[in-house]
Structures are given as C-alpha cells and as structure tokens.
Amino acid sequence: MSTIEQALEAVLHKIKSGDKARLKEAEDQTKAWEEDNLPGYAFSLALYFSTKNKDPADRILCGVLLRGIWWAKDAASNVQKQQKWLKRMPEDAKAEIKELVLRLLADPIARISNQAAQIVARIALIELPTGGWRELLPILLGQMQKEDTAPQIKRATLETIGYICEEIAPEVLASSADQILTAVIQGMRPQEQDEQVKIAACNALFLALGFCSKNFENPEECAIILNSVLAAMAVPSEEVRVAAYAILTEVVTLHYDVLAPFMNNIFKITLSAIKEPKEEDIAKFAIEFWCTICDEELGLLEEIEYCKENGTQPPKCDCFIKGAVKFLAPLLTNCLAIQKKNVDADDWTVNMAAGVCLASVAQVVKDDVVPHVMPFVEANITSPDWKLKEAAVLAFGAILEGPSSAIGKFISQAIPILLQHLKDASPAVRDTTAWTIASILKNHPTAVAHLADDVLKCLCEALGDPSPKVAGHACFAIHNLAMSFQDEPSNPLHKFFVEAVKFLLMCADRPDSEEESLRIAAYESLNVVLSTAPDSATEALVQITREMITRLEKSFVIGGLGSQDDINAQNQLQGLLCGALQVLCQRLDYKVKPFADSMMMQVIGLFRSKQDRGVYEEGLLTVAAIANIVDADFEKYMNDLAPHLLTALQHAEEHQVCCTAVGLVGDISRALGPKMMPYCDRIITLLLQNLQSRDLERSVKPPILSCFGDIAIAIGGGFDKYLEVVLGMLKQAADTVMKTEIASDDYDLIDYINQLREGICEAYAGIIQGLGQDKKVEKISSSCDCILRFIIHIAQDQNRTEAVTVQAVGILGDLLVSFHSAVRAVFNQPSIQQLLHDCSGLDSSEAKKTAAWVRQVLQG
C-alpha cells in the first residue's frame, strides 16, 4: 500500500469513527491536501474510489469527498468550488479523473455507480456551459441506444442524465434536448424489462421536466411524454408507479395547460387507485395528484377573478375539479374511514391525505361539494362504529372552508350532535369534533350564534379532556369564537368572560400541558380572549394583570433543578406570560400604569437570569408595551434596563432580538423625549455598527434607519452631534437603493427596497422635524440636494408602495417649510407632480391630508 493510500485510509477511518475531535482532524487534513496539492488529492480520491478491491464503504466515502471538492449547497460557495476545477486543475488531471469516474457508471455496486453519476454530473455542470466535455453526451446517449448495454449501466446513465438536466440551463443542451428526452423515454418503454432501469428513467424524467419545457409545447412530443408516464403508472411494480405518479403530479404544476387531452385516462387510473387503496403509497400519490390539481385551479380562479376586476385578459381554467367532484368526493369520504393500527404521529396516512384533498376540493368548487359529501356525513355522524363516526365528522369539517349558503343549514343541524361528540368515548372522535367546531367558529360563526353560550360551555369543559390534543383544539375553538363574536351582541364571552379565562389558565397549568403544545395553545387563546374582552370586563382585566405578574414572579423557581427540560419549560412559560402582559397593557392602556413597577421588576429579573433568545425578545416587547403607557415616567427604569438593551443591540447575529431591541429604542425615545439624550451615545454607536455588520440580517436595516428618526424627534437639536455620521450613513443607504437594479419579477427585492425607502424616509423626516424643534434645521441644508435626488428617484419608480409615497410627499412638505425657495423648483418636475397626484388619490385619510398640506404650503 502506498504512503498516499495509507494517509487517505487514516483520514477515512477518522471520519467513520464519528468522534468530533477525530472528525476535526480529518477535516483539517483534507483542507490542507486540497490547498497544497489539489490535482494530486483529487486524483487520489478518484483512484481509490475506482479501486474495486477496496472496502465499498471507503470507496463511497472517497466519492463523497471528491464530489465535495467541486460542489456546495449554497450558491456562493458552489461558484468558488467550480472555479477550482476550471482554474486550478490541469487539463491532464481533469481528463484522468473524468475517465475514472465515467468507468464507474458500470460498477456492479449500485451505491458506487450512483455516487459516480453524481460526480460526473457535477463536473458536467461545470464544463458543459463553457463548451467543455463535449464527448460526454454522445457517450451517455450511446450507452442508452445499444441493445446489449447492461441494465446497471443504463440505470447509472439515466441517473447521470437526470442530475445534469435538473440544474443545467436548457439553452446549454438545446441541440441535444430531443436525443436526451428520447433516451429517457426509452428507459420507460414497456419493452424495458429491468425494473431499476424504469425507476431510474422515471426519476430522470422527473428531474428533467423543467429542462424539457419546450417539448411540452409540441403536441406530439407532449403526447409521447405523457403516454409514457401513463404506461408506467400501469406496470406491476409499485415503485415504478410511485415514480410515475411523482412525474404526473409535477407536470400539473409545470404544465397544467397540456393535461386536457389525457384527463380521461388519468381520471380512470387515479380514481381506481383511490377507490380500492390496497397499495397505500399509490393511493396517496393518486390523492396528491388531485390535491395539486386543486392548488393549480384555485390559483387560476383567483387570477381570473382579479382579471375580471381589472379588465385584463384572464387565463384559462379547465375546471377539472368541477367535473370530477361528484365522482372524487365520495371516494375521498370513504377513504376517511380507513384507520390503521399503531400509526406513528409523523405518519402520512391515506385518510389524512383524503381529508386534505377534500378540503382543497371544497375551496375550489365551494357549494358544489356539499351534495356529494353530506350524504356520507348524515349516514355516519351518529354511527356506533367510531371509525365511521370520526370519518363523518372529519368530512364535515374538511368542507367548511369554501361553501357559503349551502352549508349553513347543515351546521345548525349538526352542532348539537357535535357538542355531544365532545364527550364521546373515542379520543379520535373528540379530537376531530373539537377541530371541526373550531373551523365552524372561524368560517361560519353566524350559523351557531343561537347556541353560542352552549358552545362556549362545552368547549371550556373540553379544555379538561384527558387528551391534550383534544384540549388544544378546544383552545383553538375558543380563540376563533372570541375573534368571530367580538363585535356581536350574542358574544357569550360578555357573560362568561371570567369563567373562560379561568378554564384557559387551568388548561395551561395541566401537568401534561407541554404535550401537543397545549400550554402555548392555551395562552394564545387567552390572549385573544383578553384582547377582545368587553368594556364591562375592565376590573377583571386588572385582576388578571395582577395574576400574570404573580405567575411571572413564581416562574423563576420552576427551573430550580437545572435540568434542560426544566429550563425549556421555564423559558416557554415566561415568554407566554410576557405575551399576556403585552396584551393586557394594550387593552387596559393607562389603567395598567399602577402595575408598571412590578412588571418592569420581573422583566429586568428575566433579563438578568437568562439569555434565551425567545424569552429575551418577549421581555423586550413587554418593556415596549410599558413604555408606551408610562411615557416620561419610564426614565426611572433606564439605569436597570440600559445594560440589557445594549446587550440585545450588540447581538447582530440574533436578528429577531436585535430588531425587537431597535423597535424598543424607538418606543423609549417617544416616551422619554429629551430625557433620552444621556443614553444616545452608546445606542447610536451600536446602531451604526450594526448597519455595517456582515452578521446583520438585511431585514433589520430598515428599522434601524427609521430609529434614527425616532431618536432625532425625541432629542431635537441635541441630535446635531450625531448629524454628520448619520447623514453620511443615510446617503450611503439612499445611494445603494438608487443604484440597485431590480428585475420586474423579483418581488422579494422590490419589497425589501421599499422597506429601505421607508426607513430612510422616516429617518430624514425625524431629523428635519427634530432639528426644526430647536431651530437648528439649517444644519441639514447641505444634504437637501441628496434628499431631493432620493425623493425624485422614489417618484419615478412605479413599484413604490403607498407608505413610501406618503412619506416621500411628507418629506417634501418638511423641506418646503424649512427651506422655502431652495426646494420649490423641484415641484416643477413632472415626476414630483405625479407623486403628489398619486398621494392625493390614495384611499387613506393620512395620504390625502399630507398631499393637501403640501399643496397648501406650496401655495403659501
């Protein structure tokens, strides 16, 4: 054995050991080899990988390492790795490695030939776009054309083709597209006897669907593809049929418009699989096909409605679900009663798939689904067989979102039965019933208004159900009841508010409340009940505030044993209690002021006791709620709070906490006003550092920019000491926005740029107004041109949001008031006149008022 082999095997053994220290040693060694002698290291891996007398596990591991040299999951690293192949590998070394791995497509060990297929594809994806490795495709296609090619070679060849087609730009292989597709379809043909070849061909076609989009535009080629798929769906092998179903479902998403000529055959095959689900995976895939049809048609119907409203040309919808519902819905309801024993919580079963599909069908065809489902419901909702009873309740619950007028009478008839089912002996029946009632209260609350008191009473009792899952659904149902009835005279919470809160707190305190996220569900429901509480419940809300503070104080001893489970439970509870206090602050407003000291003491204690991200964030939000109530009196808490606020601002990598802390700075600035000045040096320094940090997620930058405006308004002329550096940062941000090129369909970037514009506008507005308070606005005069260029840029962009439009017009008004003739000329520009016109035409009163004010100042 050579020295190189010995060193390589030593590294392989370290990797296989699983020991962290030895894994680190192996990682360091491979990195060193890669840096010192990339061609030699890569060739050694390829040679070991191709040596048949070596341990297959070691060979596969070498293949993984070899592939890792040229490929990474994230795009930026992947580009760097590709450049290593192009720039650091000599041509002779490339040729030797390509020859070695290409031979391994014939390896009898499937895992090795598959790994070789992945490596070949990785190298191809680097070379083919640059005109390299031109001989590869003829080799691969030639192997598929030969009648005597061994099945394992066909399989590996098809895997290689699939991996290449999945990622390569279609134009790179445009001249070979037809031959590639022919080779793949050849592997799926009935004459092909090898099952693994058929599976590989199906998988390759699945991966190549995006690549061969143009072939679907040709009716003849489209027919060849889909008929091959349908033929594969009829073969004896279940694995082949599953692979074919995956293709068909993906075709729905990519090429819905080509399905119509084939739907009769598809209809027969899929409904047959659902009707007699002997093979569960096939039945689930058949149901998934119809779910995907529902998704596509729901999107098309929404687009059609939008086009009608806007007078544009609508897309075509073939309405397959409308035509199939009378056949499909009864089959799906029958599937709901199929219950397997010993099902794991994570298992996806036929009855689950059927329930989801039925719900999707209801959303597409709406009232038309009712006559095809209700016969099953009415026949089985009181069945002595719990499986049929549960299936009937599930079917009823599944179709509640979609129908409108046709379902109301059935809800009125069903609700007394459902309330009885909340006490059924079967946990499954109780669980599905509670979920169904929750859906009724969300989608059709008026249908149960006459029984709202009874519904609330039964749901409160269900909070004590032995099953935490049932209790969780009862929480969700009460949540929906509170939301739906908040403005209704028949709201049962007007009479039973205290009782409902009591039951929810008892539910949150259950010993099993950590199961099925029950404690979280109870507090989320409680928060909605509190936020929608009637005015008559003010005294009760005050008492509940006192109770929440007491609970938060007691929560500090829960984790006394120090186990991780105890700590996690404590963190969760404290976060939930903080959330409840936030709701109470918002609901009670100034009436909660007497509790401010107690709340702040507990939250500061929370900050001191831990660094859990979720709890820290909830604590900061609670402080913000308090600051919004006590206003200038908040100053007395600042000495204790400041270290924790600064800590949160320092952790740019914890973007949610950092963003919440930035928002809190704005809230405190508004509360303290000029008293904010002593804390600004460190805060503004951290804000500026965060804007320059590479660790900061970009979503935090707009709130930071906006925060400068909040601080400026608070401290007025005192902001002039920060003016130069902050205006420099704002100019840099504005320049970045103006230089950014945005594709018309890049909606994420459009949204982010508008967020940046809002942040910049809010900063400028705050600074102008803040300096103006102390007659120091002339200090920003040198930045007027920069600000106006930014406003003109906004005015010229049709993608600006309404908020950006109003803010931009507001800044124009502020500048006009402050600098008069120096900025008046900008209003002669057509884009600025259009901006004013657009602002006037917006629906919001704030927009109209802002535009009218600017016009008035302009005329004055």
C-alpha positions, 0 to 999 in steps of 0.5 A, spaced: 500 500 500 502 506 498 504 512 503 498 516 499 493 510 500 495 509 507 494 517 509 487 517 505 485 510 509 487 514 516 483 520 514 477 515 512 477 511 518 477 518 522 471 520 519 467 513 520 469 513 527 464 519 528 468 522 534 468 530 533 475 531 535 477 525 530 472 528 525 476 535 526 482 532 524 480 529 518 477 535 516 483 539 517 487 534 513 483 534 507 483 542 507 490 542 507 491 536 501 486 540 497 490 547 498 497 544 497 496 539 492 489 539 489 490 535 482 494 530 486 488 529 492 483 529 487 486 524 483 487 520 489 480 520 491 478 518 484 483 512 484 481 509 490 474 510 489 475 506 482 479 501 486 474 495 486 478 491 491 477 496 496 472 496 502 465 499 498 464 503 504 471 507 503 470 507 496 463 511 497 466 515 502 472 517 497 466 519 492 463 523 497 469 527 498 471 528 491 464 530 489 465 535 495 471 538 492 467 541 486 460 542 489 456 546 495 449 547 497 449 554 497 450 558 491 456 562 493 460 557 495 458 552 489 461 558 484 468 558 488 468 550 488 467 550 480 472 555 479 477 550 482 476 545 477 476 550 471 482 554 474 486 550 478 486 543 475 490 541 469 487 539 463 491 532 464 488 531 471 481 533 469 481 528 463 484 522 468 479 523 473 473 524 468 475 517 465 475 514 472 469 516 474 465 515 467 468 507 468 464 507 474 457 508 471 458 500 470 460 498 477 456 492 479 455 496 486 449 500 485 451 505 491 458 506 487 455 507 480 450 512 483 455 516 487 459 516 480 453 519 476 453 524 481 460 526 480 460 526 473 454 530 473 457 535 477 463 536 473 458 536 467 455 542 470 461 545 470 464 544 463 458 543 459 456 551 459 463 553 457 463 548 451 467 543 455 466 535 455 463 535 449 464 527 448 460 526 454 453 526 451 454 522 445 457 517 450 451 517 455 446 517 449 450 511 446 450 507 452 442 508 452 441 506 444 445 499 444 441 493 445 446 489 449 448 495 454 447 492 461 441 494 465 446 497 471 449 501 466 443 504 463 440 505 470 447 509 472 446 513 465 439 515 466 441 517 473 447 521 470 442 524 465 437 526 470 442 530 475 445 534 469 438 536 466 435 538 473 440 544 474 443 545 467 440 551 463 436 548 457 439 553 452 446 549 454 443 542 451 438 545 446 441 541 440 441 535 444 434 536 448 430 531 443 436 525 443 436 526 451 428 526 452 428 520 447 433 516 451 429 517 457 423 515 454 426 509 452 428 507 459 420 507 460 418 503 454 414 497 456 419 493 452 424 495 458 424 489 462 429 491 468 425 494 473 431 499 476 432 501 469 424 504 469 425 507 476 431 510 474 428 513 467 422 515 471 426 519 476 430 522 470 424 524 467 422 527 473 428 531 474 428 533 467 421 536 466 423 543 467 429 542 462 424 539 457 419 545 457 419 546 450 417 539 448 411 540 452 409 545 447 409 540 441 403 536 441 406 530 439 412 530 443 407 532 449 403 526 447 409 521 447 411 524 454 405 523 457 403 516 454 409 514 457 408 516 464 401 513 463 404 506 461 408 506 467 403 508 472 400 501 469 406 496 470 406 491 476 411 494 480 409 499 485 415 503 485 415 504 478 408 507 479 410 511 485 415 514 480 410 515 475 405 518 479 411 523 482 412 525 474 404 526 473 403 530 479 409 535 477 407 536 470 400 539 473 404 544 476 409 545 470 404 544 465 397 544 467 395 547 460 397 540 456 393 535 461 386 536 457 387 531 452 389 525 457 384 527 463 380 521 461 385 516 462 388 519 468 381 520 471 380 512 470 387 510 473 387 515 479 380 514 481 381 506 481 387 507 485 383 511 490 377 507 490 380 500 492 387 503 496 390 496 497 397 499 495 397 505 500 403 509 497 399 509 490 393 511 493 396 517 496 400 519 490 393 518 486 390 523 492 396 528 491 395 528 484 388 531 485 390 535 491 395 539 486 390 539 481 386 543 486 392 548 488 393 549 480 385 551 479 384 555 485 390 559 483 387 560 476 380 562 479 383 567 483 387 570 477 381 570 473 377 573 478 382 579 479 382 579 471 375 580 471 376 586 476 381 589 472 379 588 465 385 584 463 385 578 459 384 572 464 387 565 463 384 559 462 381 554 467 379 547 465 375 546 471 377 539 472 375 539 479 368 541 477 367 535 473 370 530 477 367 532 484 361 528 484 365 522 482 372 524 487 368 526 493 365 520 495 371 516 494 375 521 498 369 520 504 370 513 504 377 513 504 376 517 511 374 511 514 380 507 513 384 507 520 390 503 521 393 500 527 399 503 531 400 509 526 406 513 528 404 521 529 409 523 523 405 518 519 402 520 512 396 516 512 391 515 506 385 518 510 389 524 512 391 525 505 383 524 503 381 529 508 386 534 505 384 533 498 377 534 500 378 540 503 382 543 497 376 540 493 371 544 497 375 551 496 375 550 489 368 548 487 365 551 494 357 549 494 358 544 489 361 539 494 356 539 499 351 534 495 356 529 494 359 529 501 353 530 506 350 524 504 356 520 507 356 525 513 348 524 515 349 516 514 355 516 519 355 522 524 351 518 529 354 511 527 356 506 533 362 504 529 367 510 531 371 509 525 365 511 521 363 516 526 370 520 526 370 519 518 363 523 518 365 528 522 372 529 519 368 530 512 364 535 515 369 539 517 374 538 511 368 542 507 367 548 511 372 552 508 369 554 501 361 553 501 357 559 503 349 558 503 349 551 502 352 549 508 349 553 513 343 549 514 347 543 515 351 546 521 345 548 525 343 541 524 349 538 526 352 542 532 348 539 537 350 532 535 357 535 535 357 538 542 355 531 544 361 528 540 365 532 545 364 527 550 364 521 546 368 515 548 373 515 542 379 520 543 379 520 535 372 522 535 373 528 540 379 530 537 376 531 530 369 534 533 373 539 537 377 541 530 371 541 526 367 546 531 373 550 531 373 551 523 365 552 524 367 558 529 372 561 524 368 560 517 361 560 519 360 563 526 353 566 524 350 559 523 351 557 531 350 564 534 343 561 537 347 556 541 353 560 542 353 560 550 352 552 549 358 552 545 362 556 549 360 551 555 362 545 552 368 547 549 371 550 556 369 543 559 373 540 553 379 544 555 379 538 561 379 532 556 384 527 558 387 528 551 391 534 550 390 534 543 383 534 544 384 540 549 388 544 544 383 544 539 378 546 544 383 552 545 383 553 538 375 553 538 375 558 543 380 563 540 376 563 533 369 564 537 372 570 541 375 573 534 368 571 530 363 574 536 367 580 538 363 585 535 356 581 536 351 582 541 350 574 542 358 574 544 357 569 550 364 571 552 360 578 555 357 573 560 362 568 561 368 572 560 371 570 567 369 563 567 373 562 560 379 565 562 379 561 568 378 554 564 384 557 559 389 558 565 387 551 568 388 548 561 395 551 561 397 549 568 395 541 566 401 537 568 401 534 561 400 541 558 407 541 554 404 535 550 401 537 543 403 544 545 397 545 549 400 550 554 402 555 548 395 553 545 392 555 551 395 562 552 394 564 545 387 563 546 387 567 552 390 572 549 385 573 544 380 572 549 383 578 553 384 582 547 377 582 545 374 582 552 368 587 553 368 594 556 364 591 562 370 586 563 375 592 565 376 590 573 377 583 571 382 585 566 386 588 572 385 582 576 388 578 571 394 583 570 395 582 577 395 574 576 400 574 570 405 578 574 404 573 580 405 567 575 411 571 572 414 572 579 413 564 581 416 562 574 423 563 576 423 557 581 420 552 576 427 551 573 430 550 580 433 543 578 437 545 572 435 540 568 434 542 560 427 540 560 426 544 566 429 550 563 425 549 556 419 549 560 421 555 564 423 559 558 416 557 554 412 559 560 415 566 561 415 568 554 407 566 554 406 570 560 410 576 557 405 575 551 399 576 556 402 582 559 403 585 552 396 584 551 393 586 557 397 593 557 394 594 550 387 593 552 387 596 559 392 602 556 393 607 562 389 603 567 395 598 567 400 604 569 399 602 577 402 595 575 408 598 571 413 597 577 412 590 578 412 588 571 418 592 569 421 588 576 420 581 573 422 583 566 429 586 568 429 579 573 428 575 566 433 579 563 438 578 568 437 570 569 437 568 562 439 569 555 434 565 551 433 568 545 425 567 545 424 569 552 429 575 551 425 578 545 418 577 549 421 581 555 423 586 550 416 587 547 413 587 554 418 593 556 415 596 549 408 595 551 410 599 558 413 604 555 408 606 551 403 607 557 408 610 562 411 615 557 416 620 561 415 616 567 419 610 564 426 614 565 426 611 572 427 604 569 433 606 564 439 605 569 436 597 570 434 596 563 440 600 559 445 594 560 440 589 557 438 593 551 445 594 549 446 587 550 440 585 545 443 591 540 450 588 540 447 581 538 447 582 530 447 575 529 440 574 533 436 578 528 429 577 531 432 580 538 436 585 535 430 588 531 425 587 537 431 591 541 431 597 535 423 597 535 424 598 543 429 604 542 424 607 538 418 606 543 423 609 549 425 615 545 417 617 544 416 616 551 422 619 554 423 625 549 429 629 551 430 625 557 433 620 552 439 624 550 444 621 556 443 614 553 444 616 545 451 615 545 452 608 546 445 606 542 447 610 536 454 607 536 451 600 536 446 602 531 451 604 526 455 598 527 450 594 526 448 597 519 455 595 517 455 588 520 456 582 515 452 578 521 446 583 520 440 580 517 438 585 511 431 585 514 433 589 520 436 595 516 430 598 515 428 599 522 434 601 524 434 607 519 427 609 521 430 609 529 434 614 527 428 618 526 425 616 532 431 618 536 432 625 532 424 627 534 425 625 541 432 629 542 431 635 537 437 639 536 441 635 541 441 630 535 446 635 531 452 631 534 450 625 531 448 629 524 454 628 520 455 620 521 448 619 520 447 623 514 453 620 511 450 613 513 443 615 510 446 617 503 450 611 503 443 607 504 439 612 499 445 611 494 445 603 494 437 603 493 438 608 487 443 604 484 440 597 485 437 594 479 431 590 480 428 585 475 420 586 474 419 579 477 423 579 483 418 581 488 422 579 494 427 585 492 422 590 490 419 589 497 425 589 501 427 596 497 421 599 499 422 597 506 429 601 505 425 607 502 421 607 508 426 607 513 430 612 510 424 616 509 422 616 516 429 617 518 430 624 514 423 626 516 425 625 524 431 629 523 428 635 519 422 635 524 427 634 530 432 639 528 426 644 526 424 643 534 430 647 536 431 651 530 437 648 528 434 645 521 439 649 517 444 644 519 441 639 514 441 644 508 447 641 505 444 634 504 437 637 501 440 636 494 441 628 496 434 628 499 431 631 493 435 626 488 432 620 493 425 623 493 425 624 485 428 617 484 422 614 489 417 618 484 419 615 478 419 608 480 412 605 479 413 599 484 413 604 490 408 602 495 403 607 498 407 608 505 413 610 501 409 615 497 406 618 503 412 619 506 416 621 500 410 627 499 411 628 507 418 629 506 417 634 501 412 638 505 418 638 511 423 641 506 418 646 503 417 649 510 424 649 512 427 651 506 422 655 502 425 657 495 431 652 495 426 646 494 420 649 490 423 648 483 423 641 484 415 641 484 416 643 477 418 636 475 413 632 472 415 626 476 414 630 483 407 632 480 405 625 479 407 623 486 403 628 489 397 626 484 398 619 486 398 621 494 392 625 493 388 619 490 390 614 495 384 611 499 387 613 506 385 619 510 393 620 512 395 620 504 390 625 502 391 630 508 399 630 507 398 631 499 393 637 501 398 640 506 403 640 501 399 643 496 397 648 501 404 650 503 406 650 496 401 655 495 403 659 501 
